[in-house]
């Protein structure tokens, strides 16, 4: 990819950085200015660390330089936010939007065993799959009609 924006520009247009994905050395570098948020190379580093919320980048070393070769987007782009605890647009990530797991379609019987944040408007949905989980389960986002699907539980 020939053109990459710097983190300051990316943050200004609404992208977010998960501070918990940043190694201690990167945090220190941003704080002391040795890592610049106006350098597009820093964007490549953040993508390589999987720290840009909802953006997935493939970073390859080409000619001794880390280069972004592919970029894609995940649900977290719309369904996550950060608390700005590190800097504006940089902080601890949390999910936004009601995602629910259920044993039936339509989602009339919530499946809560091993699930926290099921259907919550804000927070994180986590699912520690118990050995007793039925197969299949279903997920749904009440904000996006097309964001539904089946979860198959496998050994």
Secondary structure, 3 states (H helix, E strand, C coil): CCCCCCHHHHHHCCCCEEHHHCCHHHHHHHHHCCCCCCCHHHHHHHHHCCCECCEEEEEEEECCEEEEEEEEECCHHHHEEECCCCECCEECEEEECCEEEECCCCCCCECCCCEECCCCCEECCEECCCCCCCCCEEEEECCCCCCEEEECCCC
